[in-house]
Amino acid sequence: SYTGRSTCHVLAKRRIRLPKLGSIRTSKTNQLNSGRIKRYTVSLEPTGRYYLSLQVEVEAPQALPKTGRMVGLDVGVADLVISSDGVKYGTFHAPWAEKQATKWQSKYAKRKHQVTITVRQWNHNHKTVKEELNDYQNWQRAQQQKARYQAKIANQRKDYLHKLTTALVKQYDVIVIEDLKAKNLQKNHCLAKAIANASWFQFRTMLAYKCAWYGKKLITVKPNYTSQICSHCGYHSGPKPLNIREWTCPKCGTYHDRDINAAVNILHKGLKAVG
Ligand SMILES: [Zn+2]
């Protein structure tokens, strides 16, 4: 990849002019007309495709209208985000693309093995160069296919998170979330949890800058005891194993959904923090 200070110009709809490369076809030129291109980067991705990234200077976006609403958000694995209003936003899944990615991943591993064996055989028996090249090209193709499906999943997940965070910022003036470091950034060997962590991190980053852009407030609170306290009466009934999804408060008898109760507690903490 290479980067340069920009002398890029939008030539026409879907056409941009780059130094060295000249005029190329691209998308999203509409969004570039209102900004000034400062830097550009051209890179070759593992998918075998070239990407152009532009750093663009634009006017700060206008603040969104105030709604007078406040929300607490908890994170989960089955559901990505649970709101104190009782709404559960599911974790993003792309079953078909995920299956394809796994399939090409195993082909990639198998072919890599084949290539190594062929090279070894060739050294011993002078196996034809043509066969070796074939194996090598098949392996490379598997690598690209794998990368393409992985990129597809990542892009779709990003798109899903963009839509979700924009919807939340539009809906609420104040958003309270738990401190990420303490609870969610532990190294995790469970794949589902590792993916949930990555999504949550991305979600939080988007939420933070969108709140700043659109004149909304993001509050971070400590995650202590949010899943143990009754959000109705404040009774502390001790830790609960993760498989307990619902419980009844022994003091006031309120029936709780574990995640929604935690989200309400997070909201309460946030309210206390702002006073
Ligand atoms: Zn209670």
Residues whose N, C-alpha, C, O or C-beta is under 5 A from the ligand:
A	BS01	ZN	C230 H232 C233 G234 Y235 C249 K251 C252 G253 T254
